[in-house]
Amino acid sequence: IVLEPGHPHHVDLPGLFRSAARDEKPTARRSALNLLDTALPLLQGSLKLSSEAIGSFFDLNLLAGLSADESILVRKASISSLSLLVRLCPCAEAHSLWVANVLPMVLDVEVSVGERALDELEAAVVQPLAEQAQADPKNRKGLSIQLPAVLRDIDSEATEYLQRGLKSVAKRNEGKLPKPFLASLVRMLKDCVKQPLPLREWPLGMWAMVEEVSRSSTSGDFLDFDTALAAWVQFSKLRLSTGETPSGLGSKILLVLEHLLPSASADRLDELMSSLSSSLSSFTAPPSLIRAMTSCIDRIEETWKAKKLYAERAKDRAAWRTSFLKSIQAMLGDACRGQEVAGAHGTDGSRRIEAALFSLGELAMLDSSIISEGVVTQVQTLATNTVYRGGCRVETCAAARGQAFAALGKCCLKKDTLAKKCVELFVLYLNPNESFVVRNNVLIVLADLCNLYTSLVDRFIPSMTDLLRDGNELLRKQAAMIIASLLSEDFIKLRGSILFRFLYMLSDPSES
């Protein structure tokens, strides 16, 4: 075979693949994958193409599309082809394709497809980590156990599929995962803490797997609480000293701790509670971390109650909550008067206000008694951008306003009378003149209210579906997902303007 066009022996392999992959017959699309499987070893061996050249030789978008094919045979074959591509062409693009197309198939509706995806998950992730368990860590900088290449750069959606897949792998192996695999995870975790490594080098994929294993009731003595607590303490120190907060990392560490709480001693529970309370009171954590911290605090209190330790700590906890709420109200009060946040200026002050608003919303979800008229008024003032000082309006940044609407929505979820008063206000701020973050958060709030108070929101569904034709691509995508979710759960019906707007959306210029 010769790759140069015009040569007598030239074969247009990419063209043949493209033509077969687009064929209407499933057997032809399946043959496209057979061609790919045959050509890849040839390109690497006989023709000696580099990984990058192989990655760009075929149209990989077509390969990704075949992983979502309606034919079961084609989907199963695409798993093998994608895995072969990763083995022969270990480049970033191939790894991204594997993560985006093979991992989701562990939840395929067809059992045989899901089983095939689980086989590849074991081969690409579980076995390589298990094989490294006996590796000699001496004289080696960084992690003594290397995370499989396919997991080195994954997002939150991919980690969800990874965890679901790992759970299924354990289920089909009598509820157990290989001990060497578990040992490798623990060694990676300890390497992160003891060396210590910068937060950007803490593998999110590893923490996702640790969280899934620690959640399992069959994990046994997989990880002790003290090791996980040391990781949280180290994470907190590095976050404050460097300003780094890798997305999702802190939340995963706290979820691991939540699963291990029943095995923790009273002293260690007190230490973790003190750390979390201090971090929340500083108003420096990002919203995703605040949610994880408030959830962990709630679980610690439940653990105390289960162990009959809460009574002696009830007074201190009540005092902290009161103090924390007063700090939030004081900060929001300053913001509503157009004053700068004490001890912070500019962007830092805005971030502290956002943290305070998000914390308020999380507290309201845990304890509806904190929702007073004064708190609601403060939040509404910031959300609606009606802050005045000396007769002149002081502009509130879009991010803070978005968090204010989110906090107000959480209060509405806990108090139906407040929801009735505020629902029209939310709809008003779907206005195209508003910023993306405000409209996005308002849309999410309305969807949550529709789940709880369907009749209250039903008449405003046309205002929500109108976003399907908005000029902002990300907002259109968000609206499509939210409306589709409400339809799937039967909160709204696919009829009238909703049907026509979904049909219109099929002609959206954006592929995503």
C-alpha positions as CSV (number, residue, x, y, z in Angstrom):
1,I,0.0,0.0,0.0
2,V,1.3,3.5,-0.9
3,L,-0.1,6.6,0.7
4,E,1.0,9.1,-1.9
5,P,-2.0,10.1,-4.2
6,G,-1.3,9.5,-7.8
7,H,0.9,6.5,-7.3
8,P,-0.4,3.3,-9.2
9,H,-0.6,1.4,-5.9
10,H,-2.2,4.2,-3.9
11,V,-5.3,3.1,-1.8
12,D,-7.4,5.9,-0.4
13,L,-8.0,4.3,3.1
14,P,-9.4,7.5,4.7
15,G,-11.9,7.8,1.8
16,L,-13.0,4.2,2.1
17,F,-13.4,4.5,5.8
18,R,-15.4,7.7,5.4
19,S,-17.7,6.3,2.8
20,A,-18.4,3.1,4.7
21,A,-18.9,4.9,8.1
22,R,-21.6,7.1,6.5
23,D,-23.4,4.3,4.8
24,E,-27.0,3.7,5.8
25,K,-26.5,0.0,6.2
26,P,-25.2,-1.2,9.7
27,T,-23.1,-3.9,8.0
28,A,-21.3,-1.3,6.0
29,R,-20.6,0.8,9.0
30,R,-19.4,-2.3,10.8
31,S,-17.0,-2.9,7.9
32,A,-15.6,0.6,8.2
33,L,-14.5,-0.3,11.7
34,N,-13.0,-3.6,10.4
35,L,-11.0,-1.6,7.9
36,L,-9.8,0.7,10.7
37,D,-8.7,-2.2,12.9
38,T,-6.8,-3.8,10.0
39,A,-5.2,-0.5,8.8
40,L,-4.0,0.8,12.2
41,P,-1.3,-1.9,12.8
42,L,-0.2,-1.6,9.1
43,L,0.2,2.2,9.4
44,Q,2.3,1.8,12.6
45,G,4.3,-1.2,11.5
46,S,5.0,-1.4,7.8
47,L,4.5,2.3,7.0
48,K,6.1,3.6,10.3
49,L,3.7,6.5,10.8
50,S,4.0,8.4,14.0
51,S,1.2,8.5,16.6
52,E,0.3,12.0,15.6
53,A,0.2,11.1,11.9
54,I,-2.0,8.1,12.6
55,G,-4.3,10.2,14.8
56,S,-4.9,12.6,11.9
57,F,-5.0,9.9,9.1
58,F,-8.6,8.9,9.6
59,D,-11.6,11.1,10.4
60,L,-11.8,10.4,14.2
61,N,-15.1,12.4,14.5
62,L,-16.7,9.7,12.4
63,L,-15.3,7.1,14.7
64,A,-16.7,8.9,17.7
65,G,-20.1,9.1,16.0
66,L,-20.1,5.3,15.4
67,S,-19.9,4.8,19.2
68,A,-23.4,6.3,19.4
69,D,-24.7,4.2,16.5
70,E,-28.2,2.7,16.6
71,S,-26.8,-0.7,15.8
72,I,-25.6,-2.8,18.7
73,L,-23.0,-4.5,16.6
74,V,-21.5,-1.2,15.4
75,R,-21.4,0.2,19.0
76,K,-19.6,-2.9,20.3
77,A,-17.1,-2.8,17.4
78,S,-16.4,0.9,18.0
79,I,-15.3,0.1,21.6
80,S,-12.7,-2.3,20.2
81,S,-11.6,0.1,17.6
82,L,-11.2,3.0,20.0
83,S,-9.3,0.8,22.4
84,L,-7.0,-0.4,19.6
85,L,-6.4,3.2,18.6
86,V,-5.3,4.1,22.2
87,R,-2.9,1.2,22.3
88,L,-1.3,1.9,18.9
89,C,-1.6,5.6,19.0
90,P,-1.1,6.8,22.6
91,C,-1.7,10.5,21.9
92,A,-3.8,13.1,23.7
93,E,-6.5,13.0,21.0
94,A,-6.9,9.3,21.2
95,H,-7.1,9.4,25.0
96,S,-9.8,12.1,24.8
97,L,-11.8,9.9,22.3
98,W,-11.6,6.9,24.6
99,V,-12.8,8.9,27.6
100,A,-15.6,10.6,25.7
101,N,-16.9,7.5,23.9
102,V,-15.9,4.3,25.6
103,L,-16.4,5.3,29.3
104,P,-20.1,6.4,28.7
105,M,-20.8,3.0,27.2
106,V,-20.4,1.3,30.5
107,L,-24.0,2.4,31.1
108,D,-25.3,1.4,27.6
109,V,-28.9,0.2,27.6
110,E,-27.7,-3.0,25.8
111,V,-26.1,-5.3,28.3
112,S,-23.6,-6.8,25.9
113,V,-22.3,-3.4,24.9
114,G,-21.9,-2.4,28.5
115,E,-20.0,-5.6,29.3
116,R,-17.7,-5.0,26.4
117,A,-17.0,-1.4,27.7
118,L,-16.3,-2.8,31.1
119,D,-13.8,-5.3,29.7
120,E,-11.9,-2.3,28.2
121,L,-12.2,-0.4,31.4
122,E,-10.5,-3.3,33.2
123,A,-7.8,-3.6,30.5
124,A,-7.1,0.1,30.3
125,V,-7.4,1.2,34.0
126,V,-7.7,-1.6,36.6
127,Q,-5.1,-4.0,35.3
128,P,-2.3,-1.4,34.6
129,L,-2.7,0.0,38.1
130,A,-2.7,-3.5,39.7
131,E,0.5,-4.4,37.8
132,Q,2.2,-1.3,39.3
133,A,1.5,-2.3,42.9
134,Q,4.9,-4.0,43.2
135,A,6.8,-1.1,41.6
136,D,9.8,0.1,43.6
137,P,9.2,3.7,44.8
138,K,12.8,4.4,45.7
139,N,14.6,7.3,44.1
140,R,11.5,8.3,42.1
141,K,10.1,11.8,42.2
142,G,6.4,12.5,42.0
143,L,4.0,9.6,42.0
144,S,5.5,6.1,42.5
145,I,2.4,4.8,40.7
146,Q,1.5,6.3,37.4
147,L,-2.2,6.9,36.5
148,P,-3.1,5.3,33.2
149,A,-2.7,7.8,30.3
150,V,-6.4,7.7,29.4
151,L,-7.3,9.2,32.9
152,R,-4.7,11.9,33.1
153,D,-7.0,14.7,31.9
154,I,-10.6,13.9,32.6
155,D,-13.5,16.2,33.5
156,S,-16.3,15.9,36.1
157,E,-18.6,14.1,33.6
158,A,-16.0,11.5,32.8
159,T,-15.3,10.9,36.4
160,E,-19.0,10.1,36.9
161,Y,-18.8,7.4,34.2
162,L,-15.5,6.1,35.6
163,Q,-17.0,5.7,39.0
164,R,-20.1,4.0,37.6
165,G,-17.9,1.7,35.6
166,L,-15.7,0.8,38.5
167,K,-18.8,-0.1,40.5
168,S,-20.0,-2.4,37.8
169,V,-16.6,-4.0,37.5
170,A,-16.7,-4.8,41.2
171,K,-20.3,-6.1,41.0
172,R,-19.4,-8.6,38.3
173,N,-16.4,-9.8,40.4
174,E,-18.5,-10.7,43.4
175,G,-18.4,-7.2,44.8
176,K,-14.6,-7.0,44.9
177,L,-11.8,-5.2,43.1
178,P,-8.2,-6.6,42.8
179,K,-6.2,-6.0,46.0
180,P,-3.1,-4.9,44.0
181,F,-5.4,-2.3,42.3
182,L,-6.6,-1.0,45.7
183,A,-3.0,-0.9,47.0
184,S,-1.9,1.2,44.1
185,L,-4.7,3.7,44.7
186,V,-3.7,4.1,48.4
187,R,0.0,4.5,47.4
188,M,-0.8,7.3,45.0
189,L,-2.9,9.0,47.7
190,K,-0.1,8.8,50.2
191,D,2.5,10.1,47.6
192,C,0.3,13.2,47.1
193,V,0.4,14.0,50.8
194,K,3.8,12.9,52.0
195,Q,6.1,14.5,49.3
196,P,4.0,16.8,49.1
197,L,3.0,17.3,45.5
198,P,1.5,20.5,44.1
199,L,-2.3,20.3,43.9
200,R,-2.2,20.4,40.1
201,E,-0.4,17.0,40.2
202,W,-3.0,15.4,42.4
203,P,-4.8,13.1,39.9
204,L,-8.5,13.7,39.9
205,G,-9.1,10.3,38.3
206,M,-7.4,8.6,41.3
207,W,-9.5,10.5,43.8
208,A,-12.7,9.6,41.8
209,M,-11.7,5.9,42.1
210,V,-10.8,6.2,45.8
211,E,-14.2,7.9,46.4
212,E,-16.1,5.1,44.6
213,V,-14.2,2.3,46.5
214,S,-14.6,4.0,49.9
215,R,-18.3,4.3,49.2
216,S,-18.7,0.6,48.7
217,S,-19.7,-1.4,51.8
218,T,-17.4,-4.2,50.6
219,S,-14.2,-2.0,50.6
220,G,-13.3,-3.2,54.1
221,D,-10.1,-1.7,55.4
222,F,-9.2,-0.2,52.0
223,L,-8.4,3.3,53.5
224,D,-8.1,4.5,57.1
225,F,-9.7,7.8,58.1
226,D,-6.5,9.4,59.3
227,T,-4.9,9.1,55.8
228,A,-7.8,10.7,54.2
229,L,-7.9,13.5,56.8
230,A,-4.2,14.1,56.3
231,A,-4.9,14.6,52.6
232,W,-7.7,17.2,53.4
233,V,-5.4,19.1,55.8
234,Q,-2.6,19.1,53.1
235,F,-5.0,20.2,50.4
236,S,-6.3,23.1,52.6
237,K,-2.8,24.3,53.4
238,L,-1.7,24.2,49.7
239,R,-4.9,25.9,48.6
240,L,-4.4,28.8,50.9
241,S,-0.7,29.1,50.2
242,T,-0.8,28.8,46.4
243,G,-4.3,29.9,45.6
244,E,-4.8,26.8,43.5
245,T,-8.1,25.0,43.6
246,P,-8.3,22.3,40.9
247,S,-11.8,21.7,39.8
248,G,-13.5,18.9,41.7
249,L,-10.5,17.8,43.7
250,G,-11.5,19.2,47.1
251,S,-15.0,17.9,46.7
252,K,-13.8,14.4,46.0
253,I,-11.5,14.4,49.1
254,L,-14.4,15.5,51.3
255,L,-16.7,12.8,49.8
256,V,-14.0,10.2,50.7
257,L,-14.0,11.5,54.2
258,E,-17.8,11.4,54.4
259,H,-17.8,7.7,53.5
260,L,-15.2,7.0,56.2
261,L,-16.8,9.0,59.0
262,P,-18.3,6.0,60.8
263,S,-14.8,4.6,61.4
264,A,-13.4,7.9,62.7
265,S,-12.5,8.6,66.3
266,A,-14.1,11.4,68.3
267,D,-10.8,13.5,68.2
268,R,-10.5,13.1,64.5
269,L,-14.1,14.2,63.9
270,D,-13.5,17.3,66.0
271,E,-10.4,18.1,64.0
272,L,-12.2,17.8,60.7
273,M,-15.2,19.8,62.0
274,S,-12.8,22.6,63.1
275,S,-11.1,22.6,59.8
276,L,-14.3,22.8,57.8
277,S,-15.8,25.5,60.0
278,S,-12.7,27.6,59.8
279,S,-12.6,27.3,56.0
280,L,-16.3,28.2,55.6
281,S,-15.9,31.2,57.9
282,S,-13.0,32.6,55.8
283,F,-15.3,33.0,52.7
284,T,-12.3,32.1,50.4
285,A,-13.5,28.7,49.1
286,P,-15.1,28.4,45.6
287,P,-18.9,27.4,45.5
288,S,-18.2,23.7,44.5
289,L,-16.1,23.3,47.6
290,I,-18.5,25.1,49.9
291,R,-21.3,22.7,48.9
292,A,-19.0,19.7,49.8
293,M,-18.0,21.3,53.1
294,T,-21.5,22.0,54.2
295,S,-22.6,18.5,53.3
296,C,-19.6,17.0,55.2
297,I,-20.5,19.1,58.3
298,D,-24.0,17.9,58.2
299,R,-22.8,14.2,58.0
300,I,-20.4,14.8,60.9
301,E,-23.3,16.0,63.0
302,E,-25.3,12.9,62.0
303,T,-22.4,10.7,62.9
304,W,-22.1,12.4,66.3
305,K,-25.8,11.8,66.9
306,A,-25.5,8.1,65.9
307,K,-22.6,7.8,68.4
308,K,-24.5,9.8,71.0
309,L,-21.8,12.5,71.0
310,Y,-23.8,15.4,69.8
311,A,-25.4,16.5,73.0
312,E,-22.1,17.8,74.5
313,R,-21.3,19.6,71.3
314,A,-24.8,21.0,70.5
315,K,-24.2,24.3,72.2
316,D,-21.0,25.0,70.4
317,R,-22.5,24.0,67.0
318,A,-25.5,26.3,67.5
319,A,-23.1,29.2,68.5
320,W,-21.0,28.6,65.4
321,R,-24.0,28.6,63.1
322,T,-25.3,31.8,64.7
323,S,-22.0,33.5,64.3
324,F,-21.5,32.3,60.7
325,L,-25.0,33.5,59.7
326,K,-24.3,36.9,61.3
327,S,-21.0,37.2,59.4
328,I,-22.9,36.5,56.1
329,Q,-25.6,39.0,57.0
330,A,-23.0,41.7,57.9
331,M,-21.2,41.1,54.6
332,L,-24.4,41.2,52.5
333,G,-25.5,44.3,54.5
334,D,-22.3,46.1,53.5
335,A,-22.8,45.1,49.9
336,C,-26.4,46.3,49.9
337,R,-25.2,49.7,51.1
338,G,-22.7,49.9,48.3
339,Q,-19.7,49.5,50.7
340,E,-16.6,47.4,50.2
341,V,-16.3,44.2,52.0
342,A,-14.1,44.6,55.1
343,G,-10.6,43.4,54.5
344,A,-11.1,42.8,50.8
345,H,-11.2,45.0,47.7
346,G,-12.1,44.7,44.0
347,T,-12.3,41.1,42.7
348,D,-11.4,39.6,46.1
349,G,-14.3,41.4,47.7
350,S,-16.7,40.2,45.0
351,R,-15.5,36.6,45.4
352,R,-16.1,36.8,49.2
353,I,-19.7,38.1,48.5
354,E,-20.3,35.2,46.1
355,A,-19.0,32.7,48.7
356,A,-21.3,34.3,51.3
357,L,-24.3,34.1,49.1
358,F,-23.6,30.4,48.1
359,S,-23.0,29.5,51.8
360,L,-26.3,31.2,52.7
361,G,-28.1,29.1,50.1
362,E,-26.6,25.9,51.4
363,L,-27.5,26.8,55.0
364,A,-31.0,27.5,53.9
365,M,-31.3,24.0,52.4
366,L,-30.1,22.4,55.6
367,D,-32.1,24.7,58.0
368,S,-35.1,26.7,56.7
369,S,-35.4,28.6,60.0
370,I,-32.6,30.9,58.9
371,I,-34.7,32.3,56.1
372,S,-35.9,35.6,57.5
373,E,-37.4,38.6,55.7
374,G,-34.2,40.6,56.3
375,V,-32.1,37.9,54.6
376,V,-34.5,37.6,51.7
377,T,-34.5,41.4,51.2
378,Q,-30.7,41.5,51.2
379,V,-30.4,38.7,48.6
380,Q,-33.1,40.3,46.4
381,T,-31.4,43.6,46.5
382,L,-28.1,42.1,45.2
383,A,-29.9,39.8,42.7
384,T,-31.9,42.6,41.1
385,N,-29.0,45.0,40.9
386,T,-30.7,47.7,43.0
387,V,-27.9,48.8,45.3
388,Y,-27.7,52.6,45.8
389,R,-25.3,54.8,47.7
390,G,-25.7,58.6,47.9
391,G,-28.6,58.4,45.4
392,C,-26.5,56.7,42.7
393,R,-26.8,53.1,41.8
394,V,-23.8,50.9,42.5
395,E,-23.3,48.2,39.9
396,T,-23.3,44.6,41.3
397,C,-21.1,42.2,39.3
398,A,-22.9,39.6,37.3
399,A,-21.2,36.7,39.1
400,A,-22.5,37.9,42.5
401,R,-26.0,38.5,41.1
402,G,-26.0,35.0,39.7
403,Q,-25.1,33.6,43.1
404,A,-27.8,35.8,44.7
405,F,-30.5,34.4,42.4
406,A,-29.2,30.9,43.2
407,A,-29.4,31.6,47.0
408,L,-32.9,33.1,46.6
409,G,-34.0,30.0,44.6
410,K,-32.8,27.7,47.4
411,C,-34.8,29.7,49.9
412,C,-37.9,29.3,47.7
413,L,-37.4,25.5,47.6
414,K,-37.7,25.5,51.4
415,K,-40.6,27.9,51.6
416,D,-43.5,27.7,49.2
417,T,-45.0,31.1,50.2
418,L,-41.7,32.7,49.2
419,A,-41.7,30.8,45.9
420,K,-45.1,32.1,45.0
421,K,-43.9,35.7,45.6
422,C,-40.7,35.3,43.7
423,V,-41.5,33.1,40.6
424,E,-42.5,36.1,38.5
425,L,-39.3,37.9,39.5
426,F,-37.3,35.0,38.3
427,V,-39.0,34.9,34.9
428,L,-38.5,38.7,34.6
429,Y,-34.7,38.2,34.7
430,L,-34.7,35.7,31.8
431,N,-34.6,39.0,29.8
432,P,-32.0,38.9,26.9
433,N,-30.5,42.1,28.3
434,E,-29.3,40.3,31.4
435,S,-25.9,38.6,31.6
436,F,-25.4,34.9,30.8
437,V,-24.6,33.9,34.4
438,V,-27.8,35.6,35.7
439,R,-30.1,34.0,33.1
440,N,-28.4,30.6,33.4
441,N,-28.9,30.6,37.2
442,V,-32.5,31.8,36.9
443,L,-33.2,29.0,34.4
444,I,-31.8,26.4,36.8
445,V,-33.8,27.8,39.7
446,L,-37.1,27.7,37.6
447,A,-36.4,24.1,36.7
448,D,-35.9,23.2,40.4
449,L,-39.1,25.0,41.3
450,C,-40.9,23.1,38.5
451,N,-39.8,19.8,40.1
452,L,-41.3,20.9,43.4
453,Y,-44.1,23.3,42.5
454,T,-45.1,22.2,39.0
455,S,-48.4,24.1,38.8
456,L,-46.6,27.3,39.9
457,V,-44.1,27.3,37.1
458,D,-46.2,25.6,34.4
459,R,-47.5,28.9,32.9
460,F,-44.0,30.2,32.5
461,I,-42.6,27.2,30.5
462,P,-42.9,29.2,27.2
463,S,-40.5,31.8,28.7
464,M,-38.0,29.0,29.5
465,T,-38.3,27.3,26.1
466,D,-37.8,30.6,24.4
467,L,-34.2,30.3,25.4
468,L,-33.9,27.4,22.8
469,R,-33.4,30.2,20.2
470,D,-31.2,32.5,22.3
471,G,-28.1,34.0,20.8
472,N,-25.9,32.4,23.4
473,E,-24.9,28.9,22.4
474,L,-24.1,27.7,25.9
475,L,-27.5,29.0,27.2
476,R,-29.3,27.2,24.3
477,K,-27.6,24.0,25.3
478,Q,-28.4,24.4,28.9
479,A,-32.0,25.1,28.1
480,A,-32.2,22.0,25.9
481,M,-30.9,19.8,28.7
482,I,-33.2,21.3,31.3
483,I,-36.3,21.1,29.2
484,A,-35.5,17.6,28.1
485,S,-35.0,16.6,31.8
486,L,-38.4,18.0,32.8
487,L,-40.0,16.2,29.8
488,S,-38.4,12.9,30.7
489,E,-39.7,13.1,34.3
490,D,-43.2,14.1,33.1
491,F,-43.3,17.5,34.8
492,I,-44.2,19.1,31.4
493,K,-45.7,17.7,28.2
494,L,-44.3,17.7,24.7
495,R,-47.1,19.7,23.1
496,G,-47.9,23.1,21.7
497,S,-45.0,25.6,21.5
498,I,-42.7,23.2,23.3
499,L,-42.9,20.7,20.4
500,F,-42.4,23.4,17.8
501,R,-39.4,24.9,19.6
502,F,-37.7,21.5,19.9
503,L,-38.3,20.9,16.2
504,Y,-36.8,24.3,15.5
505,M,-33.8,23.5,17.7
506,L,-33.0,20.6,15.4
507,S,-31.8,23.2,12.9
508,D,-29.4,24.8,15.4
509,P,-26.2,25.9,13.7
510,S,-24.1,24.6,16.5
511,E,-23.2,20.9,16.4
512,S,-23.0,20.6,20.2
